[in-house]
Amino acid sequence: MPIFLSFCHGKRKQRGASLLVFMMILTIAIVATIYAKYNTTTVAIYNEKKTTDALKKAKDALIYYSLNNTYLNSATCVSSTNCARPGDLPCPDTNNDGTAESTCGNAAGNNQTLRLNRLPWKTLGLDDITDGFGEHLWYAVSNNYKNNTRTRPLNSDTLGTITVKDSAGKVIHDATTGGGVVAIIFSPGNPITRQDGYVQNRNAAGLNNANNYLDIAFGEDNSNFTDGSGTDGFILGPIKDANGNVVLNDRLIVITRDEMAAAMESYVLTQVRDAFLTYYNTNFYYPYPAVFSDTTCIVTTSVNLTAGCNSQNLNYEGRIPVFNLNQSGSTWTSTSMLKGLRASNWFQQNLWRELIYYAIAPSCEITTPNCAGTQKLTLNNAILAPQNMKNMVIISAGKTISTQSRVTKSAALNYFEGENVTPLDFIYNRPSTVNSFTNDRAMSIP
């Protein structure tokens, strides 16, 4: 081969090899870039999921705690006027030991800073729960729902007092119109520089300072709040500025008044049912109700029922009586939650007697022991069939709806809806869904 041709052929081989190396390097760079972006995205998705799961788990634990607190047993609250009650939520953890503080302000709720701090995960029976960024969750509780010092009453008509805004600054839960929330759980995310210029520092010295964990945007500062305010509440994150920079990275989940009411009402209905079953197992019949218009059954939280609120002979529906349960002067036993004493009794202290309505079947009155008669009650949409063979129906009034006014407490229509306020026909209704027009909850025996 001529020398010239051999030289040209060698140059082409070198150029080909160089191109191959270049393509390999380019491919590696592209793959590395894609992998880095993929890895970053994967980590971000994982962090968000872990945060979402942690917030949901904390919310469920708080609601569970409010109905399973061992102090709900009246035997542990002897001669007290400040007993634990359904709906009680723990005080926050202010020293990062995982345990709720024993108190978080007076009954008036003047010091909100005591009701905003870390979630007491140990008190709630949780593992050492953190968000996707490794931070412990934070928590704020409405004055009306904190467990010490308590504000009474706490029942279906108790308002949440905390305002919440969405990430655009629009109010979505307004405490000034009765729409405030009961509690909020926060994921504080990574430390940032707040919009007020404060640089978050999570060292030991700043460990319990809300400014080092919670952010500010649209003038709403998540490091503090005021009960009942429409402007000093909390705001959902994340929020970015016009340049795409994160200015607030707090993730929130709320417990609404409706969510807490649903849990409380279901719990109270179960407790009332069990108290009636205890009475029946001793006496073999159910007591006649007090008439609904008997105003002696409606008392303040500071009054013991020493007279009135009597079981009315041949009355088949009404409020839970305190006296003359078998028409011979008897009362509820000293251990029954349905007794009329406010001391060591969350039922009386928190005015649940006003909100609970019950009916007995004529077949289960004192003259027909063991429910031996034939005339039963009907509960439409009852959980347990048959729906027309009920010995007792118990109904809990939900919160006051727009067509009701509970200033007049002697009228059933100010508490219940539809079939449940129809003059005595022995037919009642358990709504399949609870909404702003009908919110009765019902339970039956059997």
Secondary structure as a PSIPRED ss2 file (coil, helix, strand):
# PSIPRED VFORMAT (PSIPRED V4.0)

   1 M C   1.000  0.000  0.000
   2 P C   1.000  0.000  0.000
   3 I H   0.000  1.000  0.000
   4 F H   0.000  1.000  0.000
   5 L H   0.000  1.000  0.000
   6 S H   0.000  1.000  0.000
   7 F H   0.000  1.000  0.000
   8 C H   0.000  1.000  0.000
   9 H H   0.000  1.000  0.000
  10 G H   0.000  1.000  0.000
  11 K H   0.000  1.000  0.000
  12 R H   0.000  1.000  0.000
  13 K H   0.000  1.000  0.000
  14 Q H   0.000  1.000  0.000
  15 R H   0.000  1.000  0.000
  16 G H   0.000  1.000  0.000
  17 A H   0.000  1.000  0.000
  18 S H   0.000  1.000  0.000
  19 L H   0.000  1.000  0.000
  20 L H   0.000  1.000  0.000
  21 V H   0.000  1.000  0.000
  22 F H   0.000  1.000  0.000
  23 M H   0.000  1.000  0.000
  24 M H   0.000  1.000  0.000
  25 I H   0.000  1.000  0.000
  26 L H   0.000  1.000  0.000
  27 T H   0.000  1.000  0.000
  28 I H   0.000  1.000  0.000
  29 A H   0.000  1.000  0.000
  30 I H   0.000  1.000  0.000
  31 V H   0.000  1.000  0.000
  32 A H   0.000  1.000  0.000
  33 T H   0.000  1.000  0.000
  34 I H   0.000  1.000  0.000
  35 Y H   0.000  1.000  0.000
  36 A H   0.000  1.000  0.000
  37 K H   0.000  1.000  0.000
  38 Y H   0.000  1.000  0.000
  39 N H   0.000  1.000  0.000
  40 T H   0.000  1.000  0.000
  41 T H   0.000  1.000  0.000
  42 T H   0.000  1.000  0.000
  43 V H   0.000  1.000  0.000
  44 A H   0.000  1.000  0.000
  45 I H   0.000  1.000  0.000
  46 Y H   0.000  1.000  0.000
  47 N H   0.000  1.000  0.000
  48 E H   0.000  1.000  0.000
  49 K H   0.000  1.000  0.000
  50 K H   0.000  1.000  0.000
  51 T H   0.000  1.000  0.000
  52 T H   0.000  1.000  0.000
  53 D H   0.000  1.000  0.000
  54 A H   0.000  1.000  0.000
  55 L H   0.000  1.000  0.000
  56 K H   0.000  1.000  0.000
  57 K H   0.000  1.000  0.000
  58 A H   0.000  1.000  0.000
  59 K H   0.000  1.000  0.000
  60 D H   0.000  1.000  0.000
  61 A H   0.000  1.000  0.000
  62 L H   0.000  1.000  0.000
  63 I H   0.000  1.000  0.000
  64 Y H   0.000  1.000  0.000
  65 Y H   0.000  1.000  0.000
  66 S H   0.000  1.000  0.000
  67 L H   0.000  1.000  0.000
  68 N H   0.000  1.000  0.000
  69 N C   1.000  0.000  0.000
  70 T H   0.000  1.000  0.000
  71 Y H   0.000  1.000  0.000
  72 L H   0.000  1.000  0.000
  73 N C   1.000  0.000  0.000
  74 S H   0.000  1.000  0.000
  75 A H   0.000  1.000  0.000
  76 T H   0.000  1.000  0.000
  77 C C   1.000  0.000  0.000
  78 V C   1.000  0.000  0.000
  79 S C   1.000  0.000  0.000
  80 S C   1.000  0.000  0.000
  81 T C   1.000  0.000  0.000
  82 N C   1.000  0.000  0.000
  83 C C   1.000  0.000  0.000
  84 A C   1.000  0.000  0.000
  85 R C   1.000  0.000  0.000
  86 P C   1.000  0.000  0.000
  87 G C   1.000  0.000  0.000
  88 D C   1.000  0.000  0.000
  89 L E   0.000  0.000  1.000
  90 P C   1.000  0.000  0.000
  91 C C   1.000  0.000  0.000
  92 P C   1.000  0.000  0.000
  93 D E   0.000  0.000  1.000
  94 T C   1.000  0.000  0.000
  95 N C   1.000  0.000  0.000
  96 N C   1.000  0.000  0.000
  97 D C   1.000  0.000  0.000
  98 G C   1.000  0.000  0.000
  99 T C   1.000  0.000  0.000
 100 A C   1.000  0.000  0.000
 101 E C   1.000  0.000  0.000
 102 S C   1.000  0.000  0.000
 103 T C   1.000  0.000  0.000
 104 C C   1.000  0.000  0.000
 105 G C   1.000  0.000  0.000
 106 N C   1.000  0.000  0.000
 107 A C   1.000  0.000  0.000
 108 A C   1.000  0.000  0.000
 109 G C   1.000  0.000  0.000
 110 N C   1.000  0.000  0.000
 111 N C   1.000  0.000  0.000
 112 Q H   0.000  1.000  0.000
 113 T H   0.000  1.000  0.000
 114 L H   0.000  1.000  0.000
 115 R H   0.000  1.000  0.000
 116 L E   0.000  0.000  1.000
 117 N E   0.000  0.000  1.000
 118 R E   0.000  0.000  1.000
 119 L C   1.000  0.000  0.000
 120 P C   1.000  0.000  0.000
 121 W C   1.000  0.000  0.000
 122 K C   1.000  0.000  0.000
 123 T C   1.000  0.000  0.000
 124 L C   1.000  0.000  0.000
 125 G C   1.000  0.000  0.000
 126 L C   1.000  0.000  0.000
 127 D C   1.000  0.000  0.000
 128 D C   1.000  0.000  0.000
 129 I C   1.000  0.000  0.000
 130 T E   0.000  0.000  1.000
 131 D C   1.000  0.000  0.000
 132 G C   1.000  0.000  0.000
 133 F C   1.000  0.000  0.000
 134 G C   1.000  0.000  0.000
 135 E C   1.000  0.000  0.000
 136 H E   0.000  0.000  1.000
 137 L C   1.000  0.000  0.000
 138 W E   0.000  0.000  1.000
 139 Y E   0.000  0.000  1.000
 140 A E   0.000  0.000  1.000
 141 V E   0.000  0.000  1.000
 142 S C   1.000  0.000  0.000
 143 N C   1.000  0.000  0.000
 144 N C   1.000  0.000  0.000
 145 Y C   1.000  0.000  0.000
 146 K E   0.000  0.000  1.000
 147 N C   1.000  0.000  0.000
 148 N C   1.000  0.000  0.000
 149 T C   1.000  0.000  0.000
 150 R C   1.000  0.000  0.000
 151 T C   1.000  0.000  0.000
 152 R C   1.000  0.000  0.000
 153 P C   1.000  0.000  0.000
 154 L C   1.000  0.000  0.000
 155 N C   1.000  0.000  0.000
 156 S C   1.000  0.000  0.000
 157 D C   1.000  0.000  0.000
 158 T C   1.000  0.000  0.000
 159 L C   1.000  0.000  0.000
 160 G E   0.000  0.000  1.000
 161 T C   1.000  0.000  0.000
 162 I E   0.000  0.000  1.000
 163 T C   1.000  0.000  0.000
 164 V E   0.000  0.000  1.000
 165 K E   0.000  0.000  1.000
 166 D C   1.000  0.000  0.000
 167 S C   1.000  0.000  0.000
 168 A C   1.000  0.000  0.000
 169 G C   1.000  0.000  0.000
 170 K C   1.000  0.000  0.000
 171 V E   0.000  0.000  1.000
 172 I E   0.000  0.000  1.000
 173 H E   0.000  0.000  1.000
 174 D C   1.000  0.000  0.000
 175 A H   0.000  1.000  0.000
 176 T H   0.000  1.000  0.000
 177 T H   0.000  1.000  0.000
 178 G C   1.000  0.000  0.000
 179 G C   1.000  0.000  0.000
 180 G E   0.000  0.000  1.000
 181 V E   0.000  0.000  1.000
 182 V C   1.000  0.000  0.000
 183 A E   0.000  0.000  1.000
 184 I E   0.000  0.000  1.000
 185 I E   0.000  0.000  1.000
 186 F E   0.000  0.000  1.000
 187 S E   0.000  0.000  1.000
 188 P C   1.000  0.000  0.000
 189 G C   1.000  0.000  0.000
 190 N C   1.000  0.000  0.000
 191 P C   1.000  0.000  0.000
 192 I C   1.000  0.000  0.000
 193 T E   0.000  0.000  1.000
 194 R C   1.000  0.000  0.000
 195 Q C   1.000  0.000  0.000
 196 D C   1.000  0.000  0.000
 197 G C   1.000  0.000  0.000
 198 Y C   1.000  0.000  0.000
 199 V E   0.000  0.000  1.000
 200 Q C   1.000  0.000  0.000
 201 N C   1.000  0.000  0.000
 202 R C   1.000  0.000  0.000
 203 N C   1.000  0.000  0.000
 204 A H   0.000  1.000  0.000
 205 A H   0.000  1.000  0.000
 206 G H   0.000  1.000  0.000
 207 L C   1.000  0.000  0.000
 208 N C   1.000  0.000  0.000
 209 N C   1.000  0.000  0.000
 210 A H   0.000  1.000  0.000
 211 N H   0.000  1.000  0.000
 212 N H   0.000  1.000  0.000
 213 Y C   1.000  0.000  0.000
 214 L C   1.000  0.000  0.000
 215 D C   1.000  0.000  0.000
 216 I E   0.000  0.000  1.000
 217 A E   0.000  0.000  1.000
 218 F C   1.000  0.000  0.000
 219 G C   1.000  0.000  0.000
 220 E E   0.000  0.000  1.000
 221 D E   0.000  0.000  1.000
 222 N C   1.000  0.000  0.000
 223 S C   1.000  0.000  0.000
 224 N C   1.000  0.000  0.000
 225 F C   1.000  0.000  0.000
 226 T C   1.000  0.000  0.000
 227 D C   1.000  0.000  0.000
 228 G C   1.000  0.000  0.000
 229 S C   1.000  0.000  0.000
 230 G C   1.000  0.000  0.000
 231 T C   1.000  0.000  0.000
 232 D C   1.000  0.000  0.000
 233 G C   1.000  0.000  0.000
 234 F E   0.000  0.000  1.000
 235 I E   0.000  0.000  1.000
 236 L C   1.000  0.000  0.000
 237 G C   1.000  0.000  0.000
 238 P C   1.000  0.000  0.000
 239 I E   0.000  0.000  1.000
 240 K E   0.000  0.000  1.000
 241 D C   1.000  0.000  0.000
 242 A C   1.000  0.000  0.000
 243 N C   1.000  0.000  0.000
 244 G C   1.000  0.000  0.000
 245 N C   1.000  0.000  0.000
 246 V E   0.000  0.000  1.000
 247 V E   0.000  0.000  1.000
 248 L E   0.000  0.000  1.000
 249 N C   1.000  0.000  0.000
 250 D C   1.000  0.000  0.000
 251 R E   0.000  0.000  1.000
 252 L E   0.000  0.000  1.000
 253 I E   0.000  0.000  1.000
 254 V E   0.000  0.000  1.000
 255 I E   0.000  0.000  1.000
 256 T C   1.000  0.000  0.000
 257 R H   0.000  1.000  0.000
 258 D H   0.000  1.000  0.000
 259 E H   0.000  1.000  0.000
 260 M H   0.000  1.000  0.000
 261 A H   0.000  1.000  0.000
 262 A H   0.000  1.000  0.000
 263 A H   0.000  1.000  0.000
 264 M H   0.000  1.000  0.000
 265 E H   0.000  1.000  0.000
 266 S H   0.000  1.000  0.000
 267 Y H   0.000  1.000  0.000
 268 V H   0.000  1.000  0.000
 269 L H   0.000  1.000  0.000
 270 T H   0.000  1.000  0.000
 271 Q H   0.000  1.000  0.000
 272 V H   0.000  1.000  0.000
 273 R H   0.000  1.000  0.000
 274 D H   0.000  1.000  0.000
 275 A H   0.000  1.000  0.000
 276 F H   0.000  1.000  0.000
 277 L H   0.000  1.000  0.000
 278 T H   0.000  1.000  0.000
 279 Y H   0.000  1.000  0.000
 280 Y H   0.000  1.000  0.000
 281 N H   0.000  1.000  0.000
 282 T H   0.000  1.000  0.000
 283 N H   0.000  1.000  0.000
 284 F C   1.000  0.000  0.000
 285 Y C   1.000  0.000  0.000
 286 Y C   1.000  0.000  0.000
 287 P C   1.000  0.000  0.000
 288 Y C   1.000  0.000  0.000
 289 P C   1.000  0.000  0.000
 290 A E   0.000  0.000  1.000
 291 V C   1.000  0.000  0.000
 292 F C   1.000  0.000  0.000
 293 S C   1.000  0.000  0.000
 294 D C   1.000  0.000  0.000
 295 T H   0.000  1.000  0.000
 296 T H   0.000  1.000  0.000
 297 C H   0.000  1.000  0.000
 298 I C   1.000  0.000  0.000
 299 V C   1.000  0.000  0.000
 300 T C   1.000  0.000  0.000
 301 T C   1.000  0.000  0.000
 302 S C   1.000  0.000  0.000
 303 V C   1.000  0.000  0.000
 304 N C   1.000  0.000  0.000
 305 L C   1.000  0.000  0.000
 306 T C   1.000  0.000  0.000
 307 A C   1.000  0.000  0.000
 308 G C   1.000  0.000  0.000
 309 C C   1.000  0.000  0.000
 310 N E   0.000  0.000  1.000
 311 S C   1.000  0.000  0.000
 312 Q C   1.000  0.000  0.000
 313 N C   1.000  0.000  0.000
 314 L C   1.000  0.000  0.000
 315 N C   1.000  0.000  0.000
 316 Y C   1.000  0.000  0.000
 317 E E   0.000  0.000  1.000
 318 G E   0.000  0.000  1.000
 319 R E   0.000  0.000  1.000
 320 I C   1.000  0.000  0.000
 321 P C   1.000  0.000  0.000
 322 V C   1.000  0.000  0.000
 323 F E   0.000  0.000  1.000
 324 N C   1.000  0.000  0.000
 325 L C   1.000  0.000  0.000
 326 N C   1.000  0.000  0.000
 327 Q C   1.000  0.000  0.000
 328 S C   1.000  0.000  0.000
 329 G C   1.000  0.000  0.000
 330 S C   1.000  0.000  0.000
 331 T E   0.000  0.000  1.000
 332 W C   1.000  0.000  0.000
 333 T C   1.000  0.000  0.000
 334 S C   1.000  0.000  0.000
 335 T C   1.000  0.000  0.000
 336 S C   1.000  0.000  0.000
 337 M C   1.000  0.000  0.000
 338 L C   1.000  0.000  0.000
 339 K C   1.000  0.000  0.000
 340 G C   1.000  0.000  0.000
 341 L C   1.000  0.000  0.000
 342 R C   1.000  0.000  0.000
 343 A C   1.000  0.000  0.000
 344 S C   1.000  0.000  0.000
 345 N C   1.000  0.000  0.000
 346 W H   0.000  1.000  0.000
 347 F H   0.000  1.000  0.000
 348 Q H   0.000  1.000  0.000
 349 Q H   0.000  1.000  0.000
 350 N C   1.000  0.000  0.000
 351 L C   1.000  0.000  0.000
 352 W H   0.000  1.000  0.000
 353 R H   0.000  1.000  0.000
 354 E H   0.000  1.000  0.000
 355 L H   0.000  1.000  0.000
 356 I E   0.000  0.000  1.000
 357 Y E   0.000  0.000  1.000
 358 Y E   0.000  0.000  1.000
 359 A E   0.000  0.000  1.000
 360 I E   0.000  0.000  1.000
 361 A C   1.000  0.000  0.000
 362 P H   0.000  1.000  0.000
 363 S H   0.000  1.000  0.000
 364 C H   0.000  1.000  0.000
 365 E C   1.000  0.000  0.000
 366 I C   1.000  0.000  0.000
 367 T C   1.000  0.000  0.000
 368 T C   1.000  0.000  0.000
 369 P H   0.000  1.000  0.000
 370 N H   0.000  1.000  0.000
 371 C H   0.000  1.000  0.000
 372 A C   1.000  0.000  0.000
 373 G C   1.000  0.000  0.000
 374 T C   1.000  0.000  0.000
 375 Q C   1.000  0.000  0.000
 376 K C   1.000  0.000  0.000
 377 L E   0.000  0.000  1.000
 378 T E   0.000  0.000  1.000
 379 L E   0.000  0.000  1.000
 380 N E   0.000  0.000  1.000
 381 N C   1.000  0.000  0.000
 382 A C   1.000  0.000  0.000
 383 I C   1.000  0.000  0.000
 384 L C   1.000  0.000  0.000
 385 A C   1.000  0.000  0.000
 386 P C   1.000  0.000  0.000
 387 Q C   1.000  0.000  0.000
 388 N C   1.000  0.000  0.000
 389 M C   1.000  0.000  0.000
 390 K E   0.000  0.000  1.000
 391 N C   1.000  0.000  0.000
 392 M E   0.000  0.000  1.000
 393 V E   0.000  0.000  1.000
 394 I E   0.000  0.000  1.000
 395 I E   0.000  0.000  1.000
 396 S E   0.000  0.000  1.000
 397 A C   1.000  0.000  0.000
 398 G C   1.000  0.000  0.000
 399 K C   1.000  0.000  0.000
 400 T C   1.000  0.000  0.000
 401 I C   1.000  0.000  0.000
 402 S C   1.000  0.000  0.000
 403 T C   1.000  0.000  0.000
 404 Q C   1.000  0.000  0.000
 405 S C   1.000  0.000  0.000
 406 R C   1.000  0.000  0.000
 407 V C   1.000  0.000  0.000
 408 T C   1.000  0.000  0.000
 409 K C   1.000  0.000  0.000
 410 S C   1.000  0.000  0.000
 411 A C   1.000  0.000  0.000
 412 A H   0.000  1.000  0.000
 413 L H   0.000  1.000  0.000
 414 N H   0.000  1.000  0.000
 415 Y C   1.000  0.000  0.000
 416 F C   1.000  0.000  0.000
 417 E C   1.000  0.000  0.000
 418 G H   0.000  1.000  0.000
 419 E H   0.000  1.000  0.000
 420 N H   0.000  1.000  0.000
 421 V H   0.000  1.000  0.000
 422 T C   1.000  0.000  0.000
 423 P C   1.000  0.000  0.000
 424 L C   1.000  0.000  0.000
 425 D C   1.000  0.000  0.000
 426 F C   1.000  0.000  0.000
 427 I E   0.000  0.000  1.000
 428 Y E   0.000  0.000  1.000
 429 N E   0.000  0.000  1.000
 430 R C   1.000  0.000  0.000
 431 P C   1.000  0.000  0.000
 432 S C   1.000  0.000  0.000
 433 T C   1.000  0.000  0.000
 434 V C   1.000  0.000  0.000
 435 N C   1.000  0.000  0.000
 436 S C   1.000  0.000  0.000
 437 F C   1.000  0.000  0.000
 438 T C   1.000  0.000  0.000
 439 N C   1.000  0.000  0.000
 440 D C   1.000  0.000  0.000
 441 R E   0.000  0.000  1.000
 442 A E   0.000  0.000  1.000
 443 M E   0.000  0.000  1.000
 444 S E   0.000  0.000  1.000
 445 I E   0.000  0.000  1.000
 446 P C   1.000  0.000  0.000
